[in-house]
Amino acid sequence: MKRHGTVTTITWFIIVFIMWNITAYFLFGRGAEPNDRVAKSSRELSERLNRLQVRLKDQMVINEQLLKEIDQEKHKILSKMNLEQHHDDNHVHGRPRDVAVAGVPTIAPEPREPSHTKEPEKQYPFSTYTIPIVLIACNRPSAVTRSLNSLLDTRPSAQQFPIYVSQDCGDRKTADAIREFGSKVVHMQQPDLSPIKLPTNQKKFEGYYKISRHYKWALDQMFLKHSFDAVIIVEDDLDVAVDFFEYFLATYPLLKQDPTLWCVSAWNDNGRDTRIEKNPGLLYRSDFFPGLGWMLLRKEWVQLSPKWPAGFWDDWMRHPDQRKERACIRPEVSRTDTFGKFGVSKGQFFEQHLKFISLNKEFYPFTSKDLSYLLKENYDPAFRERVYGVESRSLEDIKGGHASHLSEVRVTYRDKNNFKLITKTLGIMQDFKAGVPRTGYLGIVTCVYNGQRVYIAPESNWSGYHTDWS
């Protein structure tokens, strides 16, 4: 009986256990399946969100880089449009106000970025300046067309930079080519086309005398008739750089302020590609009058016009009686380039030298930079310290690369023949005009040779140019 009760108890226990499992199955087991699906879906959603977050982070990095590139491109465009930013609709014609230059930066070390590119403390009223261009033309219709197109393509403002074409020779085809430009230019015609009386042995130079006569008439028109305060003079065989007008606009106030300056030139006589640093912002003072795209003030022309020479005007400008120990500003990288192989000079120096001059291709915002380092009181002591502070080496060391570890060197010349030997070896211009070497300042000529800045300098006690050196 007892055993039967135990069996019954076990049987009931088994039945209860089975019933409990069946109940648990229906109550809990079947409900777990959707919970697993929810958990699984939650995991998949979380993974997708993580992947999306990673992609968003990557896209943010890409967008940030894109914004940087857009900003850089914007600054480039704004730099190229710098003159338009300064220009407003209300131009003031005539003479500009004088404003003092602020800041005294040092001469820039090459090949590093020059320190004078810092923003000026004071701005000149550049938008108020009117600086006309006079293009000297004769009988080359295709040349005058090319030159005018170059000027018009780079000119930022017709009001600020009016273009006058002064034509000599009376050539009809050239006149027709100029008239094709309509109101974009002012066409002037030199009235005196008479032959120039010269001795028989000088007849071959008649072209130079006609050019001199033409220059005087054209500049009298610009300065005395129209009373412009400054004029940029170019000839009909020049291409101009993208920042040609920017360069002259920025240097005009310096020309007004510094009485030891008497011109600004766009030309570097030693500006062939292999002899310069590719630094569009680098400018110098020069005792040598370069020409080939240059700016002169009215006050200077008033003094020059009454005694203007009958011929060879450019060499006359280089004489001490005219220069009066004054200097010109010139660039490291030329802002003009001549294509005038044929002309009065019969292409003198063109094949050997002029065709290799490098024209600047990169716009440089000169008007936003401090150029007061070019004022004589700032420039001379810094320039002397710079030149005579570098190591002096022999020409043989420089030519042989034995001083190549130095970024800058000085080589000393002691007489005319020594200077010509050095310049010939370094591959730059060797001649003098009234004792002044091309690009020379304080007797010093500088160029780049095999990537190294070279100063060709006299002894530090230099006392002046020898006018008999030629």
Disulfide bonds with the S-S distance in Angstrom:
Cys138-Cys169 1.55
Cys263-Cys328 2.05
